[in-house]
Amino acid sequence: MSDKIIHLTDSSFEADVLKAEGPILVDFLG
């Protein structure tokens, strides 16, 4: 697994995704 993969939570989503400086890929598994 890549060392660039991060796990998101409801509390970290805004800071890690919405305020990211570059393109991101979010994979929603449920």
PyMOL Python script that loads the backbone (N, CA, C, O; Angstrom):
from pymol import cmd

cmd.read_pdbstr("""\
ATOM      1  N   MET A   1       0.839  -1.178   0.000  1.00  0.00           N
ATOM      2  CA  MET A   1       0.000   0.000   0.000  1.00  0.00           C
ATOM      3  C   MET A   1       0.883   1.241   0.000  1.00  0.00           C
ATOM      4  O   MET A   1       1.963   1.244   0.592  1.00  0.00           O
ATOM      5  N   SER A   2       0.430   2.269  -0.651  1.00  0.00           N
ATOM      6  CA  SER A   2       1.208   3.502  -0.759  1.00  0.00           C
ATOM      7  C   SER A   2       1.291   4.226   0.585  1.00  0.00           C
ATOM      8  O   SER A   2       0.367   4.162   1.396  1.00  0.00           O
ATOM      9  N   ASP A   3       2.394   4.903   0.801  1.00  0.00           N
ATOM     10  CA  ASP A   3       2.529   5.697   2.017  1.00  0.00           C
ATOM     11  C   ASP A   3       1.819   7.041   1.889  1.00  0.00           C
ATOM     12  O   ASP A   3       1.797   7.822   2.840  1.00  0.00           O
ATOM     13  N   LYS A   4       1.240   7.314   0.723  1.00  0.00           N
ATOM     14  CA  LYS A   4       0.522   8.568   0.508  1.00  0.00           C
ATOM     15  C   LYS A   4      -0.981   8.435   0.776  1.00  0.00           C
ATOM     16  O   LYS A   4      -1.715   9.419   0.673  1.00  0.00           O
ATOM     17  N   ILE A   5      -1.440   7.239   1.115  1.00  0.00           N
ATOM     18  CA  ILE A   5      -2.848   7.023   1.419  1.00  0.00           C
ATOM     19  C   ILE A   5      -3.111   7.469   2.848  1.00  0.00           C
ATOM     20  O   ILE A   5      -2.386   7.093   3.769  1.00  0.00           O
ATOM     21  N   ILE A   6      -4.147   8.268   3.026  1.00  0.00           N
ATOM     22  CA  ILE A   6      -4.528   8.700   4.361  1.00  0.00           C
ATOM     23  C   ILE A   6      -5.964   8.266   4.614  1.00  0.00           C
ATOM     24  O   ILE A   6      -6.752   8.113   3.681  1.00  0.00           O
ATOM     25  N   HIS A   7      -6.290   8.074   5.866  1.00  0.00           N
ATOM     26  CA  HIS A   7      -7.644   7.707   6.254  1.00  0.00           C
ATOM     27  C   HIS A   7      -8.328   8.952   6.798  1.00  0.00           C
ATOM     28  O   HIS A   7      -7.784   9.652   7.651  1.00  0.00           O
ATOM     29  N   LEU A   8      -9.525   9.217   6.295  1.00  0.00           N
ATOM     30  CA  LEU A   8     -10.258  10.419   6.668  1.00  0.00           C
ATOM     31  C   LEU A   8     -11.349  10.108   7.679  1.00  0.00           C
ATOM     32  O   LEU A   8     -11.891   9.004   7.725  1.00  0.00           O
ATOM     33  N   THR A   9     -11.648  11.103   8.477  1.00  0.00           N
ATOM     34  CA  THR A   9     -12.782  11.033   9.398  1.00  0.00           C
ATOM     35  C   THR A   9     -13.660  12.248   9.129  1.00  0.00           C
ATOM     36  O   THR A   9     -13.276  13.151   8.386  1.00  0.00           O
ATOM     37  N   ASP A  10     -14.821  12.261   9.728  1.00  0.00           N
ATOM     38  CA  ASP A  10     -15.697  13.424   9.574  1.00  0.00           C
ATOM     39  C   ASP A  10     -15.008  14.701  10.036  1.00  0.00           C
ATOM     40  O   ASP A  10     -15.189  15.761   9.438  1.00  0.00           O
ATOM     41  N   SER A  11     -14.227  14.600  11.090  1.00  0.00           N
ATOM     42  CA  SER A  11     -13.586  15.801  11.631  1.00  0.00           C
ATOM     43  C   SER A  11     -12.361  16.238  10.829  1.00  0.00           C
ATOM     44  O   SER A  11     -11.980  17.407  10.889  1.00  0.00           O
ATOM     45  N   SER A  12     -11.737  15.329  10.082  1.00  0.00           N
ATOM     46  CA  SER A  12     -10.543  15.703   9.321  1.00  0.00           C
ATOM     47  C   SER A  12     -10.827  15.966   7.839  1.00  0.00           C
ATOM     48  O   SER A  12      -9.934  16.413   7.119  1.00  0.00           O
ATOM     49  N   PHE A  13     -12.047  15.699   7.370  1.00  0.00           N
ATOM     50  CA  PHE A  13     -12.366  15.807   5.950  1.00  0.00           C
ATOM     51  C   PHE A  13     -12.140  17.221   5.411  1.00  0.00           C
ATOM     52  O   PHE A  13     -11.526  17.386   4.356  1.00  0.00           O
ATOM     53  N   GLU A  14     -12.620  18.226   6.110  1.00  0.00           N
ATOM     54  CA  GLU A  14     -12.479  19.605   5.618  1.00  0.00           C
ATOM     55  C   GLU A  14     -11.022  20.011   5.492  1.00  0.00           C
ATOM     56  O   GLU A  14     -10.618  20.563   4.469  1.00  0.00           O
ATOM     57  N   ALA A  15     -10.240  19.749   6.505  1.00  0.00           N
ATOM     58  CA  ALA A  15      -8.830  20.149   6.475  1.00  0.00           C
ATOM     59  C   ALA A  15      -8.029  19.338   5.461  1.00  0.00           C
ATOM     60  O   ALA A  15      -7.173  19.892   4.771  1.00  0.00           O
ATOM     61  N   ASP A  16      -8.291  18.048   5.359  1.00  0.00           N
ATOM     62  CA  ASP A  16      -7.485  17.188   4.489  1.00  0.00           C
ATOM     63  C   ASP A  16      -7.941  17.191   3.042  1.00  0.00           C
ATOM     64  O   ASP A  16      -7.124  16.973   2.148  1.00  0.00           O
ATOM     65  N   VAL A  17      -9.221  17.432   2.782  1.00  0.00           N
ATOM     66  CA  VAL A  17      -9.751  17.345   1.420  1.00  0.00           C
ATOM     67  C   VAL A  17     -10.147  18.711   0.868  1.00  0.00           C
ATOM     68  O   VAL A  17      -9.653  19.121  -0.183  1.00  0.00           O
ATOM     69  N   LEU A  18     -11.012  19.402   1.551  1.00  0.00           N
ATOM     70  CA  LEU A  18     -11.539  20.661   1.018  1.00  0.00           C
ATOM     71  C   LEU A  18     -10.484  21.753   0.961  1.00  0.00           C
ATOM     72  O   LEU A  18     -10.573  22.647   0.120  1.00  0.00           O
ATOM     73  N   LYS A  19      -9.491  21.701   1.832  1.00  0.00           N
ATOM     74  CA  LYS A  19      -8.455  22.728   1.861  1.00  0.00           C
ATOM     75  C   LYS A  19      -7.134  22.240   1.271  1.00  0.00           C
ATOM     76  O   LYS A  19      -6.097  22.873   1.469  1.00  0.00           O
ATOM     77  N   ALA A  20      -7.163  21.131   0.554  1.00  0.00           N
ATOM     78  CA  ALA A  20      -5.939  20.600  -0.076  1.00  0.00           C
ATOM     79  C   ALA A  20      -5.494  21.539  -1.190  1.00  0.00           C
ATOM     80  O   ALA A  20      -6.325  22.164  -1.850  1.00  0.00           O
ATOM     81  N   GLU A  21      -4.194  21.635  -1.398  1.00  0.00           N
ATOM     82  CA  GLU A  21      -3.650  22.542  -2.407  1.00  0.00           C
ATOM     83  C   GLU A  21      -3.639  21.955  -3.805  1.00  0.00           C
ATOM     84  O   GLU A  21      -3.573  22.703  -4.781  1.00  0.00           O
ATOM     85  N   GLY A  22      -3.702  20.659  -3.928  1.00  0.00           N
ATOM     86  CA  GLY A  22      -3.635  20.024  -5.241  1.00  0.00           C
ATOM     87  C   GLY A  22      -4.796  19.070  -5.443  1.00  0.00           C
ATOM     88  O   GLY A  22      -5.685  18.970  -4.598  1.00  0.00           O
ATOM     89  N   PRO A  23      -4.784  18.373  -6.561  1.00  0.00           N
ATOM     90  CA  PRO A  23      -5.853  17.420  -6.832  1.00  0.00           C
ATOM     91  C   PRO A  23      -5.773  16.226  -5.875  1.00  0.00           C
ATOM     92  O   PRO A  23      -4.690  15.818  -5.457  1.00  0.00           O
ATOM     93  N   ILE A  24      -6.923  15.685  -5.545  1.00  0.00           N
ATOM     94  CA  ILE A  24      -6.987  14.529  -4.661  1.00  0.00           C
ATOM     95  C   ILE A  24      -7.975  13.524  -5.231  1.00  0.00           C
ATOM     96  O   ILE A  24      -8.812  13.868  -6.065  1.00  0.00           O
ATOM     97  N   LEU A  25      -7.875  12.309  -4.786  1.00  0.00           N
ATOM     98  CA  LEU A  25      -8.804  11.264  -5.162  1.00  0.00           C
ATOM     99  C   LEU A  25      -9.379  10.696  -3.871  1.00  0.00           C
ATOM    100  O   LEU A  25      -8.638  10.257  -2.991  1.00  0.00           O
ATOM    101  N   VAL A  26     -10.700  10.707  -3.765  1.00  0.00           N
ATOM    102  CA  VAL A  26     -11.365  10.163  -2.584  1.00  0.00           C
ATOM    103  C   VAL A  26     -12.134   8.931  -3.019  1.00  0.00           C
ATOM    104  O   VAL A  26     -12.944   8.992  -3.945  1.00  0.00           O
ATOM    105  N   ASP A  27     -11.884   7.816  -2.355  1.00  0.00           N
ATOM    106  CA  ASP A  27     -12.577   6.559  -2.633  1.00  0.00           C
ATOM    107  C   ASP A  27     -13.483   6.266  -1.444  1.00  0.00           C
ATOM    108  O   ASP A  27     -13.008   5.988  -0.343  1.00  0.00           O
ATOM    109  N   PHE A  28     -14.788   6.331  -1.675  1.00  0.00           N
ATOM    110  CA  PHE A  28     -15.762   6.094  -0.610  1.00  0.00           C
ATOM    111  C   PHE A  28     -16.138   4.614  -0.600  1.00  0.00           C
ATOM    112  O   PHE A  28     -16.797   4.129  -1.520  1.00  0.00           O
ATOM    113  N   LEU A  29     -15.725   3.914   0.423  1.00  0.00           N
ATOM    114  CA  LEU A  29     -16.105   2.516   0.600  1.00  0.00           C
ATOM    115  C   LEU A  29     -17.066   2.436   1.774  1.00  0.00           C
ATOM    116  O   LEU A  29     -16.870   3.108   2.786  1.00  0.00           O
ATOM    117  N   GLY A  30     -18.065   1.646   1.649  1.00  0.00           N
ATOM    118  CA  GLY A  30     -19.016   1.602   2.747  1.00  0.00           C
ATOM    119  C   GLY A  30     -19.559   0.331   3.053  1.00  0.00           C
ATOM    120  O   GLY A  30     -20.372   0.211   3.970  1.00  0.00           O
TER     121      GLY A  30
END
""", "prot")
cmd.dss("prot")
cmd.show_as("cartoon", "prot")
cmd.util.cbc("prot")
cmd.orient("prot")
